[in-house]
């Protein structure tokens, strides 16, 4: 994987013009530490390495399924998962049918890998 460094910083967050919802006030300063982000979408092959290394089961594989494109519409399929998203993929395609939980687990795993896997570039 290739990573890019996102510089940390500070910004004002909230509704400075009193045009938003109540939960958008008060305006306050937020500080974000610098971090690295994948330069490209996570591929099916990269996600497969994560699954093999950790024996992780995605939310879809636990029986939750995911939405797949059925013709011109998106439809829920309880059998679909990143392994079988309803269309052909190879390991160079972006991984699909993963939840926020799955992406967070992947990110946690990648962040612990030796630097050689996550070299910037």
N, C-alpha and C positions, 0 to 999 in steps of 0.2 A: 504494500500500500504506500502511496505517496501522501504526505501531509503538508499543509501550509500552516504557518503560525499566525494566529489572530492576536493582534496586540490588545492588551487590556486597556481599560480606560474608565472614565466616569461620564455620566449623562444625567440629565433631568428627566424623570419619568412621571407621567401623570397629566391630568387635564389642566393646562395652564390658562385656558380660555373659558372655563366654566360651561363647556358645551357637551361634556360627556356624562357618563353615569356616575353615581355617588362613589362607587368603588374605584374610581380613577383619581380620587383626591386623597390626601393632599399631594401636591407635587413634591417629589423628594429626589435626592441624589442617589444614584445607584452606581456602585463600583463593580466592575467585572474584571477578574484576573485574566491574564493572557492564557490562551489554550491552543492546542493543535486540532485541526479539523481535516478530515480526509479530503484530498483534492478532487477525487472522483467518487462517484456512487459506489457503494459496497457491492462487489460482484457476488454472484451465486457461488463461485468457487471460493472466495474469501469466507463467505458465510458457512460454506460446507466445512472448511478447516476448523472454524469455531465449533461447529456441532460435533465434529469428530474428536476434537480435543477435550471437550467439556461434557459430552453426552446431554447437552441441553435439549429440552423439548420446547418448541415454540408454542405460543398460545393456540395457534391454529391446529397444531398436531395434538394438543390436549383435548381436542373436540370442539374448539370454537370456530374452526374453519375461517374463511375470509371471503371477501367479495371478489368476484372474477367478472371479466367482461364476457357477456353472452350476446353476441351480435352487436347491436347498437346500445345495449343497456348494461349496467352493472348489476349483478345478481349475487346474492349470498349462496355459498356452497359450503356445507358443513364438512365436506371431504377435502376441500382444497387446502393447500399449504405451500410453502416455499418450494417443496419438492415437486409438487404437482399443481401449478397455478392455473391450469386450464389451457395452456398454450406451450409451444416448444421453446425451450431455453437451453443454452449451454453455459458453461462456467464463466464465460466472459460477459454475460448479460447482468444487469443490475438485479439484485435479489428483490423479490416482491413477496407480498403476503406475510409481512412481519409486523408485529405490533410495536408499540412504544416500549413495552417490557422487553421484547426480543432485541430491539435496537440498543436499549440500555445495557442489557447483558452482554451483547457483542462489544459495545464500546468499553465496558469494564474489562473484558478479556483482552482486547487489543491494547489497552493502556498498560497492561502488565507484561506485554511481550518485549523481548529484547529489542533494542533500538534498530537492529538490522532489518526487522520487519517493517518498522514504521519510519524509515529514513525520509527526511524532508527532500523535496526535489521538485 
